[in-house]
């Protein structure tokens, strides 16, 4: 087999090569900072709206529950007749 000789590289050269490769990979993507910020803001807004709706539904369910004091006295009064 033919062995490939490698030239000794310094850590600085390796970092430069990695930076160049990362820059090439980022170039086609374009800037995604604004899209990410809009997505995060939309997610937070959605969570807040969902929490508000859930709070309204739960408060309505609590208001619809029978109250024990009135319910018990109404049953006792109905049983006397």
Secondary structure, DSSP 8 states (H G I E B T S, - for coil): ----------HHHHHHHHHHHHHHHHHHH---HHHHHHHHHHHHHHHHHHHHHHHHHHHHHHHHS--HHHHHHHHHHHHH-
